[in-house]
Amino acid sequence: MERIRTLITELLGIPSPIILAPMAFGATAEMSTIVYQAGGFGMIPAGFDSSTQLKEYLGAARKSLSVAEDDAIPVGVGFIGWILDKTEPSDDPRLPAVLAEKPAAIWLAFGSDLGKYVRQIRDFDAARTDGHRTLIFTIVNDVEGALRAANEWEVDVLVAQGIEAGGHGGSEALPLLSLVPAISAAFPPSACPPIVAAGGVSTGAQIASLLVLGASGVALGTRFLYTHESCYTEEMKEVLVAAPWGATARGLMFDEVNGTMGWPPKHDGRAIANAIVRDWEEGLALGARIERFEGGRARGEKDRLVIWAGVGVGMTDEIRALKDVFEELHCDAVKALRVSSALLA
């Protein structure tokens, strides 16, 4: 593999700036190790999983990657802030259990006070005797959030998530091609933490364009759902493959019927627009929408599945092996970078 050298690849010790986003209910721990072995970096989604489950995932990753018991595991774990607000005061706090396994990174997103979890991670690391330092990635959807994360919380990496992103994010986020340069311009020269761009990215050429724009890495989610390894069901993958351009919609209607409410203000989710959206557009009361949703699910109807996906769904029409998809993305990014440099000749 031809190495792409950026701040992110140097920070993580990897040859490719491509990162597997921690997609709850879409990505798996196994996918994170496949991406790492292919040259990138993978995030394990914590979702609602218990500390025991997360320790098992990290133990499996350690074994799969042949990492010694006392060494850091070269994968990350992605936590959702409002879920941490529920689990950390409970009988099963998950952050300490995960940090004890020494993942290379923690990804934090979607909470009213993520700073307290940044401090908790830093305090945990300060008490270690082996010097391990956990890298902290934080999703930001605007310049204000980026400045707070960098200057107040002192995170290591800013994940600039545009409005195009599938799954959850800021409902008022800028488009990615505006968000990345806006964040970069808000910092003095050389003072901006590495930026990872996220949102609707599906091709190597898009990855190259974002690197040229100032990102140090790119996080992909939806593109990796079109793989055999994704834990989306076969029915969900069939819907993705058939989805045309403009097939997604943003809003809370998906979470309302799915029972996954709890997102901070000005946050919602992007998913395949289907009968869930039509029920909402008809003005049906929530109870009626839930009844239709649960009835459709019981009957195995595809048209009321919650399928989180970004705007790039129209760019892909087949399910392939994750390793092959990753390698194609990296190679295409290298080709596009070469083409862009040739424009100056």
Residue, then its C-alpha position, 0 to 999 in steps of 0.5 A: m500500500e502506498r502511504i498517504r502521510t497526514l497528521i492523522t496517519e502519523l498520530l495513529g501510525i497507519p498508512s491510510p487516513i481512512i477511519l471506520a466510524p463507530m456506527a451503532f447497529g451497523a458496524t462491528a468490533e470485527m470490522s475495526t480489526i479488518v480496517y486496521q489490518a488493511g491500513g486504516f483505523g477502526m472504531i468499535p461502536a459502544g451503543f448500548d452495550s454493557s462493559t462486559q460486552l465491550k471488554e469482550y470486543l476489545g479482547a477479541a481485537r487484541k487476540s485477532l491483532s496479536v497484541a500483547e496483554d500489556d500493550a495498547i490495542p490499535v482500535g478505538v471505541g465510540f461512545i454516545g454522550w447521552i447514553l454515557d449520562k445514563t450508564e456512568p452513574s449506574d451499576d455498570p459504568r463503561l468508560p473505566a472498564v474500556l479504558a482499562e483494556k487500553p484502546a488507542a482512542i476514544w470517540l465521543a459524540f452527542g452529549s450536553d457535556l462531553g467535556k466531563y468525559v474528556r476529563q474522566i479519560r485524562d484522569f484515568d490516564a494520569a493514574r496509569t503507571d505505564g504511561h499509556r495516553t488515550l487519544i480523544f476524538t470528538i464530533v463537532n458540527d460547527v466552529e463554536g463546538a470545535l473551539r470549545a473541544a480544542n481549547e477547553w477540553e483539549v481533545d486530540v482530534l476534531v471530527a468535523q461532521g457535515i449535514e450529509a452524514g448518515g445516522h445522528g448529528g447536528s441538525e444545523a451543521l454546515p455542509l462538509l465542504s464548508l465545515v472543514p475550512a471554516i473550522s481550520a480558519a478559526f484557529p491560528p496557523s498550525a494550532c488546529p488539532p487534526i481534523v477528520a472529515a465525516g459526512g456522505v463520503s463514499t469515494g476515493a476522490q472525495i477523500a482526496s478532495l477533503l485532504v486537499l481541503g485541510a482534513s487530515g483524515v476521513a471517517l466513513g460510515t455508510r460506505f462500509l455498510y455495503t459490506h458482507e461484514s456489516c451487521y445490517t440485515e440482508e433486507m436492510k442491505e437490499v434497500l441500500v443497494a436499491a436506494p437512488w440519489g436523494a433517498t435519505a431524510r433527516g429528522l427525529m421521526f425515526d427515533e420517535v417510533n424506534g424508541t431511541m430518543g434522548w439526543p441533545p437539542k439541535h440533533d437528529g438522524r438521517a436515514i432512508a426515507n420510507a413509510i416512517v417519513r410518510d406517516w410523519e408527513e401525514g401528521l399522524a399522532l405518535g401513537a399511531r405512527i408507532e403502531r404502524f411501525e411495530g406492525g410493519r416490523a412484525r410483518g417483515e415489511k422493508d418499508r418501515l425499517v430504520i436504516w441509517a444512511g448518509v447522502g452518498v447512498g446513490m453512489t454504491d450498488e453492490i455488497r462486497a468484502l470490507k477489505d476490498v472496499f477499503e483498498e479500493l477507496h485508498c487506491d482511488a484516493v491516491k490516484a486522485l491526489r496524483v491527478s490533482s498534483a498534475l494540474l500544476a505541471 
